[in-house]
Amino acid sequence: MSLENQTYVKLNNGIEMPQFGMGVYMVPEGPETVNAVAEALRLGYRHIDTAHAYQNERSVGKAVAESGIPRDEIWITTKLWPSEYGRGKTAAAIDKMLERLGTDHIDLLLLHQQFGDYMGAWADMEDAVDAGKVRAIGLSNFESKRLEEVCETARIKPAALQVECHPYYQQHALKERVAQYGTVLESWYPLGHGDAALLAEPLFAELGAKYGKTPAQVILRWHIQEGNVIFPKSTSSAHIADNMDIFDFELTDAEMAQIALLDKGVRYFNMTLDEQEKNLGAWAPED
């Protein structure tokens, strides 16, 4: 098992980003995050996705620093929370983020949610790119008309958009909306939140048998060929290794077409915008 065939996506600023990585959502700050990231990096992962709201940036930074791998070979994505949005306020939050991560730059910085003064935040993020503190900027969970508001107003167009995406919710319409900006799609819940029905789809069992892979590996491979950026989460060494074992086979065009027919428009995160906004305070991260 190796990431020697790791694929990359070219962002709209010309920078290449590893298409496959590991996420640390809901992994506790401390040894659990440090150990999981360290194991991933040891196995060959070079993209780690975190966020201030995850409250584990310090542990991600510690694992990266102790890995012995040159910093410029590891891609770190992280996200700002709406409580940090606003002209000047976001600039200060970025500096604190750099301190938590223990790094002099962030590879991809996203706005985590589509609430608050996101336009003021975006302007500060553009300044951070100009200053060399951030290499690329993008959005997370912007799927309303606020997506176009940012894209049309932005001096630096979003390089990436992170949203729910999996075979039951393939996001083709959203991809069309952002194509003109050169924005790539990143998937959270790449395995449909581990939904038993999705993983038990006969097609994935059939393809897994053909290629000697698990249904989860077939789904992750589908994402890669769809052009999606993915970072499945795990703290298990075995699962971390299994998740990356997807670069030694390729689905045919006919098989990709079969998977396309599984799109049901079903998503697992169904909270309305109003409900999300009401819960922002409860989810707000500490420094």
Secondary structure as GFF3:
##gff-version 3
##sequence-region A 1 287
A	DSSP	beta_strand	8	10	.	.	.	ID=ss1
A	DSSP	beta_strand	16	18	.	.	.	ID=ss2
A	DSSP	beta_strand	22	23	.	.	.	ID=ss3
A	DSSP	alpha_helix	31	43	.	.	.	ID=ss4
A	DSSP	beta_strand	47	49	.	.	.	ID=ss5
A	DSSP	three_ten_helix	52	54	.	.	.	ID=ss6
A	DSSP	alpha_helix	57	66	.	.	.	ID=ss7
A	DSSP	three_ten_helix	71	73	.	.	.	ID=ss8
A	DSSP	beta_strand	75	80	.	.	.	ID=ss9
A	DSSP	three_ten_helix	82	84	.	.	.	ID=ss10
A	DSSP	alpha_helix	89	101	.	.	.	ID=ss11
A	DSSP	beta_strand	106	111	.	.	.	ID=ss12
A	DSSP	alpha_helix	118	130	.	.	.	ID=ss13
A	DSSP	beta_strand	134	140	.	.	.	ID=ss14
A	DSSP	alpha_helix	146	153	.	.	.	ID=ss15
A	DSSP	beta_strand	160	164	.	.	.	ID=ss16
A	DSSP	alpha_helix	172	179	.	.	.	ID=ss17
A	DSSP	beta_strand	184	188	.	.	.	ID=ss18
A	DSSP	three_ten_helix	192	194	.	.	.	ID=ss19
A	DSSP	alpha_helix	196	199	.	.	.	ID=ss20
A	DSSP	alpha_helix	202	211	.	.	.	ID=ss21
A	DSSP	alpha_helix	215	226	.	.	.	ID=ss22
A	DSSP	beta_strand	229	230	.	.	.	ID=ss23
A	DSSP	alpha_helix	237	244	.	.	.	ID=ss24
A	DSSP	alpha_helix	253	260	.	.	.	ID=ss25
A	DSSP	alpha_helix	273	278	.	.	.	ID=ss26
A	DSSP	alpha_helix	280	283	.	.	.	ID=ss27
###
